Amino acid sequence: MGKVDRWAGLSAQGRSFRSPLMTDSPQIHIPDRAIGENEPCFIIAEAGINHNGSLGMALKLVDAAADAGADAVKFQLRDMASLYPDALLKDANRAEWAFQYILPALRDSELCKDVLSNIRDRCDERRIRFMCTPWDEPSLEFVESLGVDLHKAGSPDLVNLPLLGAIADTGKPLIISTGMSTRREIERTVEFLEGKQAQFALLHCVSTYPAPFENLNLSYLETLKSFGVPVGYSGHERGIAVALAARALGACILEKHITLDRTLPGPDHPASLEPAGMSKLVRDVRNFELALGHNEKTLSAMEVLNREVLRKSLVAAHHLPKGTVVSAEMIKVMGPGKGLTPQRLDELVGVTLDRDVEADEYFAEGDLADAVDLTLDTRGLRRPWGLKTRFHDLEQVLELKPDLVEFHFSEDDVDHPFDPPADPYPQQLVIHAPEFAGKRLLDLASLDDERRESSIDIMQCTIDKAVELEPHFTGPVSVVIHVGGMSMDEPVKDVRPLVERAVDSFRRLDARGMALLPENLPPRPWYLGGQWFQNLFTRPEHMVEFCEELGLGMTLDVSHAQLFCAADGLSLFEYVRTCLPHTRHVHLADASGIDGEGIQIGEGVIEWGTLLELLSQEDFTWLPEIWSGHLHRGAGFVEAINRLAAYDQL
């Protein structure tokens, strides 16, 4: 099982996606990304002085921020001797009570410069940006020597024009908190920085720790936007709800304090998030950004499927022979929504039918216009091609003369009585194993023993059914299998236990001469009416490793592959090139975004000419996998095959 260890750390956590709703706006720029309203929110985990002067605690704060998926973790550096009179530092009791508490806390939490270098190294190791607020010019000089990408000035220094000027002179972007400042003070600093031609952003902030909810005044974010720079929110209130509200109001930067324990001594701990809270904040911000979407109404693939199940169609009230002029009395409304929508009732009345329509049969688009063209042109195809089918529509599918058929099994199909033909069908047989049974998803990788055992049983029954059907078709038989490893609410951080379970499950299956072909899966699949996280069999290198471990080929779903590439920033062609030597069967459909699967060929983002040229290097069987392509006697599948055949590459 040595190979399986490479699966460590695979997780979708922390990933974000740019929303098409957002429009151009002011930005600041740092290496590898821009910060502004048209970009994912820049999330800063403010470690501040919550390390209480301990390097070990500081490093744990870096780890916690990185594990949460924050973009940066920020510390603070003060040269106390340049900030406060020597007499006050020696005896804080000489001043007001606030000094008596805060100055000793600041002095006790000072980190020496060598320690900050160690913290910076840890940030590099954990691939999270290191930031450090300089409270004075000597501190700025040292922070600059560490090579930071951007600077942050705290609320007290919004009026400290000499320090802000020195930061601006570094040429690096600056984020400034506006707590404890008046509108006129903010205006004066904005004028100053504009005169310096500085890149800067403003954070709304209320400088009390913790800040009462009734004092937060989030509406001031709109006022800050009037300055024409990116705006954000630095929050000192308890919890994460207000930060999420700020994001919804347009904050493109969020800063929240992080602590290992809110009960620790120190001024900032009570207003900080513990590691679990920071993880939830990052998760919820990223989910919010995904939810923003765009200003057009679109349907997800699962909405389309749910619409078919739950909506109604216009159907024939009784048998209607060809040539009948349809009247309202001949029509009734019934589910499911696979035929003409009831909104088309007026269009259907008065139509002369050019076919027989049986009682309760759907009226189709073709009844309103010319019949749907089901003419296949397969002259450009050289590899065996096929169509999806179920037992009930097998004969209709065979009329199109495919080279193979792929039965997409339900749990009931595993026990479906099959009436074999007198002679074997000339088609090759592929069976797609069930994806759910007993109202639950099948999962060969499940950590729940009962669920995994039942999934293994269903898969074995599917293989046994394939053996039963094999004599009645021509050529070798393949079984397409979804491995499992999905989760509903959160992605799985460590997938190694799931991989080990999946490998063991496959080893327990008796293939009985059938070719078992696990299929690659999309990152955010649609299961049981909703969207899930897919944790296994999404990355190409992991699929290859899995197949090599078990000596298997695989089914390559191109639409699923494109969705993963969109989510992970990979090239589809590199993805396919990695999988191709192990590919025995291919599902072809277009795709869009991270979850728009099964789109008609040429109507998504895939560059088909280049892809098909790459695929032409290997031999495999294939079929179109278009959502609802089976409707209207397979019109969507026929259209897909004709479009693919025109490339003359398959």
Sequence and secondary structure as in RCSB ss.txt:
>XXXX:A:sequence
MGKVDRWAGLSAQGRSFRSPLMTDSPQIHIPDRAIGENEPCFIIAEAGINHNGSLGMALKLVDAAADAGADAVKF
QLRDMASLYPDALLKDANRAEWAFQYILPALRDSELCKDVLSNIRDRCDERRIRFMCTPWDEPSLEFVESLGVDL
HKAGSPDLVNLPLLGAIADTGKPLIISTGMSTRREIERTVEFLEGKQAQFALLHCVSTYPAPFENLNLSYLETLK
SFGVPVGYSGHERGIAVALAARALGACILEKHITLDRTLPGPDHPASLEPAGMSKLVRDVRNFELALGHNEKTLS
AMEVLNREVLRKSLVAAHHLPKGTVVSAEMIKVMGPGKGLTPQRLDELVGVTLDRDVEADEYFAEGDLADAVDLT
LDTRGLRRPWGLKTRFHDLEQVLELKPDLVEFHFSEDDVDHPFDPPADPYPQQLVIHAPEFAGKRLLDLASLDDE
RRESSIDIMQCTIDKAVELEPHFTGPVSVVIHVGGMSMDEPVKDVRPLVERAVDSFRRLDARGMALLPENLPPRP
WYLGGQWFQNLFTRPEHMVEFCEELGLGMTLDVSHAQLFCAADGLSLFEYVRTCLPHTRHVHLADASGIDGEGIQ
IGEGVIEWGTLLELLSQEDFTWLPEIWSGHLHRGAGFVEAINRLAAYDQL
>XXXX:A:secstr
 GGGGGGTT   TT     TT     EEEETTEEEETTS  EEEEEEETTTTT HHHHHHHHHHHHHHT SEEEE
EE  HHHHS HHHHH GGGS HHHHHHHHHHHHT   HHHHHHHHHHHHHHT EEEEEESSHHHHHHHHHTT S 
EEE GGGGG HHHHHHHHHTTS EEEE TT  HHHHHHHHHHHHHTT  EEEEEE  SSS  GGG  TTHHHHHH
TTSS EEEEE SSSSHHHHHHHHTT SEEEEEB S TTSSSSSGGGSB HHHHHHHHHHHHHHHHHH  SS    
HHHHHHHHHHS EEEESS B TT B  GGGEEEESSSSS  GGGHHHHTT B SS B TT B  GGGTSS     
   TT  S BEEEE GGGHHHHHTT  SEEEEE  TTGGG      SS  SSEEEEE  SEETTEE  TT SSHH
HHHHHHHHHHHHHHHHHHHGGGSSS EEEEE    EESSS  S  HHHHHHHHHHHHHS  TT EEEEB   SS 
EETTEE EE SS SHHHHHHHHHHHT  EEEEHHHHHHHHHHHT  HHHHHHHHGGGEEEEEE EEETTTEEEE 
TTSSS  HHHHHHHHTTS  EEEE  TTTTHHHHHHHHHHHHHHHTTS  
